[in-house]
Amino acid sequence: MYGDSATIRKILTELGDTWAIVGLSSNQRRAAYGIADVLQRFGKRIVPVHPKAETVHGEKGYPSLEAIPFQVDVVDVFVNSSLAGPIADEAAAIGAKAVWYQLGVIDEAAYERTRAAGLDMVMDRCPAIEIPRLG
């Protein structure tokens, strides 16, 4: 419902390869860490976004989306649903082309705002699961 196959394919193959991953830290036990690795293996440039601004998988981290000094294509969100809405708004503000909410991250109001702002959006999906389905 929150990510038809055409939108998923477009985000993964057409919108650009720079993915800011909100909630990505050097904690190897967190899902974001493994999924960032998968995204890198499929040719995406990952940008860790975390208050600690840690370097992860060889990529410099930033404390916020606004702090990233270059264009971001997709904002991938690994935070609690209650915190996700403002991140979608920030993604629109920095000129991202799409927002991807990970499995379990759902905010219907943010989905409507983000789509109304002209961005593509997927919620409650995982790119590491969707990429192999592209064929």
Phi and psi in degrees as a GROMACS rama.xvg file:
@    title "Ramachandran Plot"
@    xaxis  label "Phi"
@    yaxis  label "Psi"
@TYPE xy
-101.345  28.2106  TYR-2
174.201  83.3969  GLY-3
-69.4589  161.492  ASP-4
-61.2521  -32.538  SER-5
-66.9326  -41.3432  ALA-6
-67.7273  -41.8661  THR-7
-60.0639  -47.8006  ILE-8
-60.8924  -43.7077  ARG-9
-60.5538  -47.5573  LYS-10
-62.526  -42.9137  ILE-11
-76.5014  -24.4005  LEU-12
-120.605  -19.4732  THR-13
-118.854  -23.8296  GLU-14
-88.067  -3.78997  LEU-15
120.784  164.776  GLY-16
-111.029  9.57136  ASP-17
-102.154  112.625  THR-18
-113.759  114.202  TRP-19
-81.6136  127.074  ALA-20
-112.325  102.833  ILE-21
-79.7868  121.529  VAL-22
103.76  1.17962  GLY-23
-80.8241  123.774  LEU-24
-131.153  -176.853  SER-25
-82.316  5.03685  SER-26
-71.7107  105.825  ASN-27
-68.6768  -14.0183  GLN-28
-84.3863  -9.27242  ARG-29
-87.0204  145.783  ARG-30
-57.8828  -38.1491  ALA-31
-56.3121  -37.5326  ALA-32
-61.4848  -48.805  TYR-33
-68.64  -39.077  GLY-34
-69.1662  -36.3533  ILE-35
-60.493  -38.9437  ALA-36
-62.5175  -43.8674  ASP-37
-61.3909  -45.8267  VAL-38
-59.2642  -42.2847  LEU-39
-61.1842  -43.4249  GLN-40
-62.4431  -26.9409  ARG-41
-94.9675  18.5447  PHE-42
89.5547  9.28135  GLY-43
-88.6767  143.802  LYS-44
-88.5148  120.578  ARG-45
-96.6565  145.627  ILE-46
-128.872  105.477  VAL-47
-65.5815  132.796  PRO-48
-125.806  112.069  VAL-49
-159.713  145.249  HIS-50
-52.1032  -30.6774  PRO-51
-77.9003  -14.9061  LYS-52
50.2806  47.0182  ALA-53
-78.6752  152.544  GLU-54
-80.9579  128.672  THR-55
-132.577  134.843  VAL-56
50.6016  36.7589  HIS-57
79.8257  2.62468  GLY-58
-108.48  132.518  GLU-59
-62.1496  136.334  LYS-60
-94.9472  160.753  GLY-61
-132.272  149.016  TYR-62
-75.167  -16.608  PRO-63
-158.065  165.949  SER-64
-63.1149  -40.7133  LEU-65
-62.5467  -25.0357  GLU-66
-78.328  -11.6587  ALA-67
-74.3027  121.651  ILE-68
-87.6933  19.1403  PRO-69
-145.234  170.276  PHE-70
-67.3051  135.408  GLN-71
-111.577  133.593  VAL-72
-89.3925  -46.1993  ASP-73
-130.013  137.83  VAL-74
-108.61  114.784  VAL-75
-100.852  124.544  ASP-76
-112.839  117.721  VAL-77
-116.785  58.4825  PHE-78
-131.412  166.955  VAL-79
-57.2204  143.05  ASN-80
-52.0899  -34.626  SER-81
-67.0817  -18.0317  SER-82
-104.719  -6.45805  LEU-83
-77.4977  -31.4737  ALA-84
-55.6981  -51.8504  GLY-85
-60.3896  -29.1804  PRO-86
-67.8232  -39.6103  ILE-87
-62.0096  -40.4468  ALA-88
-63.5221  -41.4367  ASP-89
-64.1347  -38.13  GLU-90
-59.739  -43.4944  ALA-91
-64.1146  -40.8862  ALA-92
-64.3051  -32.9702  ALA-93
-88.9854  -0.525854  ILE-94
86.5859  20.8444  GLY-95
-64.5534  158.798  ALA-96
-95.7313  -21.2169  LYS-97
-155.564  157.847  ALA-98
-125.963  136.238  VAL-99
-125.193  113.556  TRP-100
-92.3714  127.625  TYR-101
-68.0202  173.633  GLN-102
-51.0654  130.587  LEU-103
85.3168  -7.59774  GLY-104
-98.2787  112.012  VAL-105
-137.851  129.824  ILE-106
-149.331  97.0227  ASP-107
-62.9445  -37.0436  GLU-108
-64.8331  -41.0465  ALA-109
-65.4089  -37.5172  ALA-110
-58.931  -48.1693  TYR-111
-62.9908  -44.7382  GLU-112
-62.1966  -43.8635  ARG-113
-66.4636  -44.4534  THR-114
-64.6128  -40.2968  ARG-115
-63.8699  -28.9029  ALA-116
-79.6455  -2.7624  ALA-117
94.7609  8.24622  GLY-118
-94.3525  149.771  LEU-119
-78.941  150.639  ASP-120
-150.117  142.35  MET-121
-128.374  138.442  VAL-122
-126.932  150.139  MET-123
60.7092  39.2934  ASP-124
-137.058  162.943  ARG-125
-123.433  123.97  CYS-126
-63.5456  -29.1489  PRO-127
-67.5333  -24.8824  ALA-128
-84.628  -37.8659  ILE-129
-76.9286  -34.0835  GLU-130
-56.4502  -48.9899  ILE-131
-63.3224  -23.3582  PRO-132
-74.516  -13.1565  ARG-133
-66.6357  -26.767  LEU-134
